[in-house]
Amino acid sequence: MKLNVDKLGALGEPKSLTWLRKRVEKMLPKIDLPDLLFEVNAETGFLDPFVHLGDGTTRMKDLPTSVVALLVSEACNIGLTPVVNPGYEALTRARLVHVDQYYLRADTITATNAALIAAQADIPIVRYWGDGLLASVDGLRFQVPVRTINAAPSPKYFGFKRGITWLNAVNDQVASIGQMVVPGTPRDSLHILDALLNLDGGIKPEMVATDNASYSDMVFGLFKILG
């Protein structure tokens, strides 16, 4: 018996897939990222949890505009300069710095993500993808250019620099239900339990899929015991 290890040939894309891709591209409007966030907010109200640290209110005028600018700035890692507009009060540097300090916090971002998870689950087509009971968890490695206690060295991934692992859980409804920052590059499986016990929202998964690691059996056995 001889084992065949020849490479498999590419199948190519069927005409139906090519047609579908072109059709979807034509249906998607070309808009700026902030406009997309405003539209999602109009449908879900996901910006509502961003309240003041002190009194829990949102009395500031045009607060959603400031929050959207900060979300784009931080998510795209572009800093404040591209989103600052001195001629518009909600986009002045002083306003954005104030909102960043008093409105964008771990608890408000978690509540915002929970609102998006719930809104995603209510979309009719999502129910055909899954019931939210299956989650995939994996880590992404990033170099960190500044000094921080959350970064650790790893010659294999970061050379002489330091970095973090961003551990993210995504359910079968294509919603990010939980995440955490792990210093350096430890085994992802050692922290999966922590991430799944502190979800932002959604149904708690009953099955977890991840890549192979030497400690996976031990960790998932513990997860089974804890329910």
SULHULIN-V805528 format. One record per backbone hydrogen bond with DSSP energy under -1.0 kcal/mol. CO is the residue of the C=O (numbers start at 1). NH is the residue of the N-H. If there is no record, write none. Layout:
# SULHULIN-V805528
CO|NH ; CO|NH
This chain:
# SULHULIN-V805528
14|18 ; 15|19 ; 16|20 ; 17|21 ; 18|22 ; 19|23 ; 20|24 ; 21|25 ; 22|26 ; 23|27 ; 24|28 ; 32|36 ; 33|37 ; 34|38 ; 35|39 ; 36|40 ; 37|41 ; 38|42 ; 39|43 ; 40|44 ; 41|45 ; 45|48 ; 47|50 ; 49|51 ; 52|56 ; 57|52 ; 60|63 ; 62|66 ; 63|67 ; 64|68 ; 65|69 ; 66|70 ; 67|71 ; 68|72 ; 69|73 ; 70|74 ; 71|75 ; 72|76 ; 73|78 ; 80|83 ; 80|84 ; 85|88 ; 88|91 ; 89|92 ; 91|85 ; 92|96 ; 93|97 ; 94|98 ; 95|99 ; 96|100 ; 97|101 ; 98|102 ; 99|103 ; 99|104 ; 102|53 ; 103|105 ; 105|109 ; 106|110 ; 107|111 ; 108|112 ; 109|113 ; 110|114 ; 111|115 ; 112|116 ; 113|117 ; 114|118 ; 115|119 ; 116|120 ; 117|121 ; 120|123 ; 123|126 ; 124|127 ; 125|128 ; 126|130 ; 133|206 ; 133|207 ; 134|172 ; 135|209 ; 136|170 ; 138|168 ; 140|166 ; 142|164 ; 148|151 ; 152|163 ; 154|158 ; 158|161 ; 162|144 ; 163|152 ; 163|184 ; 164|142 ; 165|182 ; 166|140 ; 167|180 ; 168|138 ; 169|177 ; 169|178 ; 170|136 ; 171|174 ; 175|171 ; 177|200 ; 178|169 ; 180|167 ; 182|165 ; 187|190 ; 188|191 ; 191|195 ; 192|196 ; 193|197 ; 207|135 ; 209|137 ; 213|216 ; 215|219 ; 216|220 ; 217|221 ; 218|222 ; 219|223 ; 220|224 ; 221|225 ; 222|226
